[in-house]
Protein backbone atom coordinates (compact mmCIF):
# COMPACT_ATOMS: atom_id res chain seq x y z
CA UNK A 1 0.00 0.00 0.00
CA UNK A 2 1.11 3.54 -0.71
CA UNK A 3 2.59 5.53 2.14
CA UNK A 4 0.78 8.60 3.47
CA UNK A 5 2.16 11.78 5.03
CA UNK A 6 0.15 13.92 7.45
CA UNK A 7 1.06 16.86 9.69
CA UNK A 8 1.46 15.70 13.29
CA UNK A 9 -0.94 18.27 14.72
CA UNK A 10 -3.41 21.00 13.83
CA UNK A 11 -5.65 23.41 15.70
CA UNK A 12 -9.10 24.63 14.75
CA UNK A 13 -11.58 27.01 16.33
CA UNK A 14 -14.95 25.59 17.31
CA UNK A 15 -17.55 26.23 14.62
CA UNK A 16 -14.99 26.74 11.87
CA UNK A 17 -14.10 24.30 9.15
CA UNK A 18 -11.22 21.93 9.83
CA UNK A 19 -9.19 21.01 6.74
CA UNK A 20 -6.86 18.05 7.27
CA UNK A 21 -4.34 17.38 4.48
CA UNK A 22 -2.80 14.09 3.44
CA UNK A 23 -0.13 13.36 0.86
CA UNK A 24 -0.11 10.00 -0.92
CA UNK A 25 2.11 10.66 -3.92
CA UNK A 26 2.74 6.96 -4.68
CA UNK A 27 -0.92 5.96 -4.75
CA UNK A 28 -1.82 3.57 -7.54
CA UNK A 29 -4.92 3.39 -9.68
CA UNK A 30 -6.85 0.81 -7.67
CA UNK A 31 -6.13 2.27 -4.24
CA UNK A 32 -8.75 4.06 -2.21
CA UNK A 33 -8.16 6.83 0.31
CA UNK A 34 -9.74 6.12 3.68
CA UNK A 35 -10.06 8.36 6.71
CA UNK A 36 -10.51 7.13 10.26
CA UNK A 37 -10.36 9.03 13.50
CA UNK A 38 -9.60 7.97 17.05
CA UNK A 39 -10.96 9.87 19.98
CA UNK A 40 -8.98 9.44 23.20
CA UNK A 41 -9.42 5.99 24.78
CA UNK A 42 -11.68 4.75 21.98
CA UNK A 43 -11.14 2.55 18.96
CA UNK A 44 -10.72 4.05 15.48
CA UNK A 45 -13.93 5.22 13.82
CA UNK A 46 -14.50 5.15 10.07
CA UNK A 47 -15.24 8.56 8.56
CA UNK A 48 -15.22 8.41 4.77
CA UNK A 49 -13.41 6.96 1.77
CA UNK A 50 -13.03 7.73 -1.94
CA UNK A 51 -11.28 6.67 -5.12
CA UNK A 52 -11.28 9.59 -7.57
CA UNK A 53 -14.34 11.70 -7.00
CA UNK A 54 -15.00 13.96 -4.07
CA UNK A 55 -17.22 12.38 -1.46
CA UNK A 56 -19.51 13.76 1.23
CA UNK A 57 -21.41 12.13 4.05
CA UNK A 58 -22.99 13.26 7.29
CA UNK A 59 -19.61 13.46 9.01
CA UNK A 60 -17.26 15.03 6.51
CA UNK A 61 -16.23 15.77 2.94
CA UNK A 62 -13.26 14.26 1.14
CA UNK A 63 -11.55 16.22 -1.61
CA UNK A 64 -9.10 14.25 -3.77
CA UNK A 65 -6.86 16.13 -6.20
CA UNK A 66 -7.12 15.31 -9.88
CA UNK A 67 -3.72 13.55 -9.89
CA UNK A 68 -4.80 11.69 -6.72
CA UNK A 69 -1.51 12.47 -5.03
CA UNK A 70 -3.11 14.27 -2.13
CA UNK A 71 -6.44 14.69 -0.40
CA UNK A 72 -8.13 16.86 2.21
CA UNK A 73 -10.65 15.84 4.82
CA UNK A 74 -13.03 18.65 5.66
CA UNK A 75 -15.08 18.85 8.83
CA UNK A 76 -17.39 21.75 7.91
CA UNK A 77 -18.28 22.94 11.43
CA UNK A 78 -15.85 21.50 13.95
CA UNK A 79 -17.03 20.90 17.51
CA UNK A 80 -15.09 20.09 20.65
CA UNK A 81 -16.08 16.44 20.20
CA UNK A 82 -14.13 16.36 16.93
CA UNK A 83 -10.86 16.57 18.87
CA UNK A 84 -9.12 13.33 17.89
CA UNK A 85 -6.27 11.78 15.93
CA UNK A 86 -7.20 11.59 12.26
CA UNK A 87 -5.65 8.86 10.11
CA UNK A 88 -5.38 8.93 6.33
CA UNK A 89 -4.96 5.40 4.93
CA UNK A 90 -4.46 4.16 1.39
CA UNK A 91 -5.89 0.73 0.70
CA UNK A 92 -6.14 -1.38 -2.43
CA UNK A 93 -9.62 -2.24 -3.64
CA UNK A 94 -8.79 -5.92 -3.96
CA UNK A 95 -6.02 -8.45 -3.98
CA UNK A 96 -2.98 -9.12 -1.88
CA UNK A 97 -3.37 -8.13 1.74
CA UNK A 98 -5.86 -5.35 1.06
CA UNK A 99 -7.83 -6.40 4.15
CA UNK A 100 -5.15 -4.81 6.34
CA UNK A 101 -5.41 -1.19 7.38
CA UNK A 102 -1.96 0.38 7.59
CA UNK A 103 -2.10 3.31 10.00
CA UNK A 104 0.56 5.99 10.27
CA UNK A 105 0.80 8.37 13.21
CA UNK A 106 -2.05 10.56 11.98
CA UNK A 107 -2.86 14.19 12.73
CA UNK A 108 -3.94 15.25 16.20
CA UNK A 109 -6.70 17.78 15.61
CA UNK A 110 -7.46 19.95 18.59
CA UNK A 111 -10.68 21.97 18.41
CA UNK A 112 -10.49 24.98 20.68
CA UNK A 113 -13.48 26.79 22.22
CA UNK B 1 -27.36 -3.14 16.95
CA UNK B 2 -24.39 -3.58 19.25
CA UNK B 3 -20.94 -2.75 18.02
CA UNK B 4 -17.71 -4.63 18.59
CA UNK B 5 -17.12 -5.29 22.27
CA UNK B 6 -13.90 -6.23 24.02
CA UNK B 7 -13.12 -7.46 27.49
CA UNK B 8 -11.56 -6.71 29.79
CA UNK B 9 -11.15 -3.01 29.06
CA UNK B 10 -8.07 -2.84 31.27
CA UNK B 11 -5.67 -5.57 32.32
CA UNK B 12 -2.64 -5.36 34.57
CA UNK B 13 -0.33 -8.38 34.47
CA UNK B 14 2.91 -9.23 36.15
CA UNK B 15 5.75 -10.06 33.82
CA UNK B 16 5.59 -13.75 32.96
CA UNK B 17 1.84 -14.13 33.41
CA UNK B 18 -0.44 -15.36 30.63
CA UNK B 19 -3.34 -13.15 29.55
CA UNK B 20 -6.42 -13.71 27.40
CA UNK B 21 -8.23 -10.88 25.67
CA UNK B 22 -11.72 -11.37 24.29
CA UNK B 23 -13.42 -9.85 21.25
CA UNK B 24 -17.12 -10.07 20.43
CA UNK B 25 -17.57 -8.92 16.81
CA UNK B 26 -20.71 -7.46 15.30
CA UNK B 27 -23.19 -10.30 14.83
CA UNK B 28 -22.87 -11.89 11.41
CA UNK B 29 -19.54 -10.31 10.55
CA UNK B 30 -17.36 -12.78 8.72
CA UNK B 31 -13.99 -11.08 9.09
CA UNK B 32 -12.23 -10.30 12.34
CA UNK B 33 -8.97 -8.45 12.89
CA UNK B 34 -6.63 -7.82 15.81
CA UNK B 35 -4.38 -4.76 15.99
CA UNK B 36 -1.82 -3.62 18.55
CA UNK B 37 -1.41 0.07 19.37
CA UNK B 38 1.64 1.26 21.28
CA UNK B 39 1.50 4.59 23.09
CA UNK B 40 1.62 7.49 20.63
CA UNK B 41 1.51 5.24 17.57
CA UNK B 42 -1.14 4.18 15.13
CA UNK B 43 -2.61 0.67 15.34
CA UNK B 44 -0.56 -2.12 13.78
CA UNK B 45 -2.05 -5.23 12.22
CA UNK B 46 -1.61 -8.50 14.10
CA UNK B 47 -3.86 -11.13 12.57
CA UNK B 48 -6.96 -11.74 10.40
CA UNK B 49 -9.73 -14.33 10.51
CA UNK B 50 -12.34 -15.18 7.95
CA UNK B 51 -14.95 -17.16 9.85
CA UNK B 52 -12.92 -19.62 11.94
CA UNK B 53 -9.94 -19.69 9.59
CA UNK B 54 -6.90 -17.63 10.51
CA UNK B 55 -5.79 -16.42 7.09
CA UNK B 56 -2.98 -14.11 8.12
CA UNK B 57 -0.96 -14.07 11.32
CA UNK B 58 2.04 -12.29 9.92
CA UNK B 59 1.77 -9.38 12.35
CA UNK B 60 1.99 -11.42 15.54
CA UNK B 61 5.23 -10.23 17.21
CA UNK B 62 6.35 -13.61 18.55
CA UNK B 63 5.25 -17.16 19.19
CA UNK B 64 4.03 -16.02 22.60
CA UNK B 65 1.05 -14.49 20.81
CA UNK B 66 -1.77 -16.78 19.78
CA UNK B 67 -5.25 -15.97 18.45
CA UNK B 68 -8.24 -18.20 17.87
CA UNK B 69 -11.83 -17.97 16.69
CA UNK B 70 -13.06 -21.55 16.99
CA UNK B 71 -16.72 -21.05 16.05
CA UNK B 72 -16.29 -18.13 13.71
CA UNK B 73 -17.68 -15.52 16.07
CA UNK B 74 -15.95 -14.66 19.37
CA UNK B 75 -12.17 -14.43 19.22
CA UNK B 76 -9.52 -14.62 21.90
CA UNK B 77 -6.01 -13.20 21.73
CA UNK B 78 -3.72 -14.96 24.15
CA UNK B 79 -0.31 -13.73 25.20
CA UNK B 80 1.90 -16.17 27.06
CA UNK B 81 4.69 -15.18 29.45
CA UNK B 82 3.95 -11.48 29.07
CA UNK B 83 6.84 -9.04 28.76
CA UNK B 84 6.90 -5.30 29.46
CA UNK B 85 7.11 -4.57 25.74
CA UNK B 86 3.68 -6.22 25.33
CA UNK B 87 2.12 -3.24 27.11
CA UNK B 88 -0.21 -1.65 24.57
CA UNK B 89 -3.83 -1.28 23.57
CA UNK B 90 -5.15 -4.33 21.73
CA UNK B 91 -7.90 -3.47 19.27
CA UNK B 92 -10.33 -5.82 17.61
CA UNK B 93 -12.24 -4.99 14.44
CA UNK B 94 -14.86 -6.82 12.40
CA UNK B 95 -16.18 -6.49 8.88
CA UNK B 96 -19.20 -7.86 7.13
CA UNK B 97 -18.06 -8.22 3.53
CA UNK B 98 -14.70 -7.61 1.84
CA UNK B 99 -15.49 -4.17 0.43
CA UNK B 100 -17.08 -2.94 3.63
CA UNK B 101 -15.37 -0.91 6.30
CA UNK B 102 -13.86 -2.30 9.49
CA UNK B 103 -15.62 -1.46 12.75
CA UNK B 104 -13.40 -1.25 15.80
CA UNK B 105 -14.01 -2.10 19.41
CA UNK B 106 -12.88 0.13 22.28
CA UNK B 107 -9.73 -1.89 22.88
CA UNK B 108 -8.14 -3.60 25.85
CA UNK B 109 -5.36 -1.64 27.54
CA UNK B 110 -2.73 -4.09 28.76
CA UNK B 111 -0.08 -3.01 31.23
CA UNK B 112 2.68 -5.47 32.05
CA UNK B 113 4.62 -4.66 35.21
Interface residues (C-beta under 8 A of the other chain):
Chain A: X34 X41 X42 X43 X44 X45 X46 X49 X85 X87 X93 X94 X97 X99 X100 X101 X102 X103 X104 X105 X106
Chain B: X4 X31 X33 X35 X40 X41 X42 X43 X44 X45 X48 X56 X91 X93 X95 X98 X99 X101 X102 X103 X104 X105 X106 X107
